């Protein structure tokens, strides 16, 4: 779409469940605590000579001064941690705003002590000049996991997060992680080096897999409380380390501590799909997602072709029908309202042209999703006065999150109350916290009116990926992530039920979405250098496709090498074959890239 070509992704302008793995058994391991007698104990945690030795059914590990200095598979004998100079690193840190880190260690008049809590647990206690902390180390007989729970605190306010660092990771290992639907890269690749991936906006599931030639190890959490977290890949000086961050809910102003999230570590044999499938099984068990599977419309798995930003030209439908069975086609339809795109939300009044186009889609058997929005709204709309106190504010800067568009450039939201009430021509958009019940009710009421008028069975709601830790994190006792899950479910229940599509896909939003418009790796409108290295790892497809399938986003007309690459990377990560076009002529006389996609879908 021409309009969309100059509009940035709402998700890019703003930034940002649970995470879970599974044991090798199909049983719902971990759903309830497993009691073991002394005779059945198969793991141990021992404090010996100032170190913690962990022995489970799958691995042996050693922790020294809070550092994981050895991690070895019992089956293969493979060691995953290299020797490193502990004096150059810090195992436990506190994070403050603006990326400031404070070391919690024995330096500067500090101390580290060890406490044998039980046969399964040891505590490493830190007292430092600028704070204190505990790393609890335990083992799980049922899974063979090591469980690491870091926590730290200080008398200095504005604590943002607690970080546990894992340096010394072998250079040969690939990181397989749910960034942008799945990547497999070396830790020193410039695409991921020294980057903090916040959950669930960037880090789409609390899972990281380190793959060797014959197996590897993996890290995950079993969080069902929507605790915010992040994965730090490397640092400026050392790419071969990971940092595991547990964030405190905003506001940070008076916050003194962070922690109480358990990180699980285990080894595996085979390729990265082994732990990925375990994680999916655990996720399915914990959230009862088999029930969600049964509620999905069967046709979502029959779709073979999609058009993003589809023009509302009826001739497109006639041309497409000659090439692909309409019931196998998904159309994302943006310009259907009487209002200009991305203005005057949450009004959803269909234009006369849209009524004709949608009616023809449905009559011919196409699946069409008119474009709505989940949390963005126009502050000049009358509803704004009801929700004004519940706008997203950045957890660090406290600025309003959202965007405006001026002279071809995206800028922030006005902080002037007066200016926010004007300037509709600049596409000013604020974001409403989805934990707010009245917002979900208002949004649902307006979408339902349009769905009834157009006889819709499907709808697209934009910006569903933008849920993160906020200055105003909790609204009605819900994080924005939990609120978004509830909002998606609310839209899905409207009328006789709607198939819901959204922007982006993570382990929370996929639970209610049937389709998600996926973004390429940090390449929303234009491709970054090295994009080709991010293809070939359909991690999230394996994790989520049973409930939610992805289709492509932008710049997919195949008119040049860059757009051909974008089409291919989407395919490599498991997306439905997708194109973007401006006119029916691109279907009548397709270029080689579009012809290839049409041929794939027609077979």
Secondary structure, DSSP 4 states (H G I P E B T S, - for coil): -HHHHTS--HHHHH---------SSSS-TTSS-----GGG---EEEEETTEEEEE-SSEEEEEETTEEEEEEETTT--B-B----GGG--SEEEEETTTEEEEESSTTT-EEEEEEEETTEEEEEEEETTEEEEEEEEE-TTT--EEEEEEEE-SSS-EEEEEEEE--B-TTPEEEEEETT-EEEETT-TTTTTEEEEBTTTEEEEEEEEE-SSEEEEEEE---S---EEEEE--SS-SS-EEEEEEPPSP-TT--EE----EEEEEEES-THHHHHHHHHHHHHHHTHHHHHHHS-GGGGT--EEETT----HHHHHHHHTTS-GGGEEEEE---BSSPTTSSTT---B-HHHHHHHHHHHHHT-EEEEEEESSEE-TTSTTHHHHGGGB-BBTTT-PBPEEEEETTEEE-----HHHHTS-GGGT-EEEB-TT-HHHHHHHHHHHHHHHHHHT-SEEEEETTT----BTT--BTTB-HHHHHHHHHHHHHTSTT--EEEEES--TTGGGT-SEEEPPPTT-SSSPPTTGGGG-S--HHHHHHTTT-EEE--S--S--SHHHHHHHHHHHHTTPBPEE--SSTHHHHT--HHHHHHHHHHH-
